Amino acid sequence: MLIERIKEPCDLKSLTPEELKALADELRNAIIERVSINGGHLASNLGVVELTIALHYVFNSPVDKIVWDVGHQSYSHKLLTGRYKDFPTLRKYNGISGFPRIAESPHDAFGTGHSSTSISAALGIAEAGYRKGERFKVVAVIGDGAMTSGLAFEGLNQAGHMKRDLIVVLNDNEMSISQNVGALSSYLSRVLTGLFYQRFKKDTKALLEGIPGIGEAVSKIAQKAEGSLKGFFLPGGLFEDLGFNYLGPIDGHDIPLLIETLNEIRNSTEPVLLHVATKKGKGYKFSEEDPCIFHGIGPFEVDTGMTQSEKASAGVARSKDDCVPFCDIFGTALTEIADKDERVVAISAAMKEGTGLAGFAGKFPDRFYDVGIAEPHAVTFAAGLASQGLKPVVAIYSTFLQRGYDEIVHDVCLQNLPVVFAIDRAGIVGEDGATHQGLFDISFLRHIPNLIVMAPKDSYEMRAMLRLALEHNGPAVLRYPRGKVSPYALLGVRPAAVEMGKAEIVADGKDIAIFAVGNSVYPALKASEMLKKDGVEACVVNVRFIKPLDEACIMELSGKTKRIITVEENVLAGGFGSAVLEYLNLKGVRDVEVCRIGIGDEFVEHGTQALLRKKYGLDEDGIYKTAINFMRIADPRRL
Ligand SMILES: Cc1ncc(C[n+]2csc(CCOP(=O)(O)OP(=O)(O)O)c2C)c(N)n1
């Protein structure tokens, strides 16, 4: 196999054009096989196989730096840069990451996971080389989806101005996760289809012919000069105007053409943008047909394209909310509410499917806004809508909302505007790893005045909290995890109605009080059952409101038990447990001990959710062990 012979990218250079083509097939097969077992980003990776080969053929990584945007398409890059042997560990705990990481390989010039950073990072790298007098090339590879972000344009803006030696490869497959949207996307489509130039020709002809006396003659000359006109007015004018030399669009699956073009560009010392057209999902029938489903996917069967969970649930009847992902409960609940209230609108930043809003978008196309990968804009756009009496719901993953922090403070909360934030993937997300864990949102939201922060533990609370958030005349947050809801029937009792600022006691006990946030309530309940066997009666509180805190409940239970454990899938610094400590401190309570379970001062790496929850003591065993130790220290004679 050729792929086994490539230990370093320079090994590519001795391959013939036929061998490079055969290598592309091998890379594709390796990626399909591995993703079918480990899960991962399939369609984006299959689309850039040839481009990756050509880049590594022409440039000399790691001296030359290739900066991948998002980094979800870097599997071929990993396979060609000495990680073929480790590829089976992709996205597994202690294995190689699904994204580039500086710590993983010298060939990973810049770590990513969030989109649209590549141009800024590559420009910084190029500028550093320039200042240090070092000679190397820097290539940013960015998708048309990632290009819709303001951050990408901030990078282009400075790069075009500084005129540094920088190459931007725009990998245009006309898809973000789903169909790319927006004016930029339409512009790129016109460029790809050649319509831009044709329309220009038509408009120019009409314009010239309209000039009295000389118009027709000039138009004829212009037609003759079409070749040079084309040179002047090639598509890509947008990038030219921003200070880049534009080249393309070229076929991103034609290795010889890519190599020839990149070799040309290599000699440039000014910013160049090469526009390549690729097919997302290329080379695997099912991902070509449905690149959106195969964008990020769990394990699947190669022959049928069916995921393991699809296979498992085929033909199995389900009760309404049983084992449905939180995001789907959210999407359905929002659609139901919107049916009765036409002021309700929904906003997504290029994550319609992931956030469960596809149904809403289908039913209310003119009340659904996909703003592209532009989280800060999504927040401020929502603030504008809310200022005029609409009820916007912004659905964004916890990790990506980090981008919108100032907009939440300045545009929404400061003006007390009724924007609802549906924060999905809050907590441990699993195999996507450190760039995607949603472990900061409680800390970066809890301190903002006017904001209400809720965490539903199940489908009942998701619905009730969403209603409450939309009725509330101010900003509100719902944070909920990746994964399926536990049916509330598990509790064996009907849940108490959701009331503003009120926690729910789900198990009584006098020895210790466990305050659990959202999806940590069920493991806390199970831990309380284990504790019972040791003679420890734990009271379990479903926090529901991180803000406002249920102060009365904290006071009462701390007085009764003198021992509090808090459990949250968030960093400890500034989290819910911190809020409890702050409150007790404020009230001068000195005789209550608080033990907090959450994430310490570290980034959480990739691994399954179950494994990571175990590692950080967030599962039932972890909560049980913490509680037992806590009780032993507090009362050594008892246990
Ligand atoms: C800031 C941020 N928001 C959202 C995402 C989720 N996301 C990952 S890939 C992607 C689409 C990227 O599209 P494009 O850049 O065109 O790359 P393609 O997958 O089509 O190759 C999105 C929205 C992200 N990674 N970062």
Ligand as a Chemical Component Dictionary entry (heavy atoms), coordinates in Angstrom:
data_LIG
# 
_chem_comp.id                   LIG 
_chem_comp.type                 NON-POLYMER 
_chem_comp.pdbx_formal_charge   1 
_chem_comp.three_letter_code    LIG 
# 
loop_
_chem_comp_atom.comp_id 
_chem_comp_atom.atom_id 
_chem_comp_atom.alt_atom_id 
_chem_comp_atom.type_symbol 
_chem_comp_atom.charge 
_chem_comp_atom.model_Cartn_x 
_chem_comp_atom.model_Cartn_y 
_chem_comp_atom.model_Cartn_z 
_chem_comp_atom.pdbx_ordinal 
LIG C1  C1  C 0 -17.566 29.012 15.474 1  
LIG C2  C2  C 0 -18.127 27.730 14.943 2  
LIG N1  N1  N 0 -19.442 27.639 14.693 3  
LIG C3  C3  C 0 -19.961 26.488 14.226 4  
LIG C4  C4  C 0 -19.156 25.417 13.979 5  
LIG C5  C5  C 0 -19.757 24.098 13.522 6  
LIG N2  N2  N 1 -19.302 23.754 12.171 7  
LIG C6  C6  C 0 -18.324 22.871 11.962 8  
LIG S1  S1  S 0 -17.980 22.663 10.362 9  
LIG C7  C7  C 0 -19.180 23.742 9.909  10 
LIG C8  C8  C 0 -19.427 24.012 8.461  11 
LIG C9  C9  C 0 -18.181 24.422 7.781  12 
LIG O1  O1  O 0 -18.436 24.584 6.426  13 
LIG P1  P1  P 0 -17.215 24.804 5.448  14 
LIG O2  O2  O 0 -16.267 25.757 6.052  15 
LIG O3  O3  O 0 -17.756 25.151 4.115  16 
LIG O4  O4  O 0 -16.488 23.406 5.420  17 
LIG P2  P2  P 0 -17.012 22.028 4.793  18 
LIG O5  O5  O 0 -17.434 21.184 5.960  19 
LIG O6  O6  O 0 -18.128 22.305 3.857  20 
LIG O7  O7  O 0 -15.835 21.439 4.119  21 
LIG C10 C10 C 0 -19.836 24.254 11.016 22 
LIG C11 C11 C 0 -20.965 25.200 10.979 23 
LIG C12 C12 C 0 -17.787 25.560 14.255 24 
LIG N3  N3  N 0 -16.927 24.549 14.076 25 
LIG N4  N4  N 0 -17.297 26.718 14.711 26 
# 
loop_
_chem_comp_bond.comp_id 
_chem_comp_bond.atom_id_1 
_chem_comp_bond.atom_id_2 
_chem_comp_bond.value_order 
_chem_comp_bond.pdbx_ordinal 
LIG C1  C2  SING 1  
LIG C2  N1  SING 2  
LIG C2  N4  DOUB 3  
LIG N1  C3  DOUB 4  
LIG C3  C4  SING 5  
LIG C4  C5  SING 6  
LIG C4  C12 DOUB 7  
LIG C5  N2  SING 8  
LIG N2  C6  DOUB 9  
LIG N2  C10 SING 10 
LIG C6  S1  SING 11 
LIG S1  C7  SING 12 
LIG C7  C8  SING 13 
LIG C7  C10 DOUB 14 
LIG C8  C9  SING 15 
LIG C9  O1  SING 16 
LIG O1  P1  SING 17 
LIG P1  O2  DOUB 18 
LIG P1  O3  SING 19 
LIG P1  O4  SING 20 
LIG O4  P2  SING 21 
LIG P2  O5  DOUB 22 
LIG P2  O6  SING 23 
LIG P2  O7  SING 24 
LIG C10 C11 SING 25 
LIG C12 N3  SING 26 
LIG C12 N4  SING 27 
# 
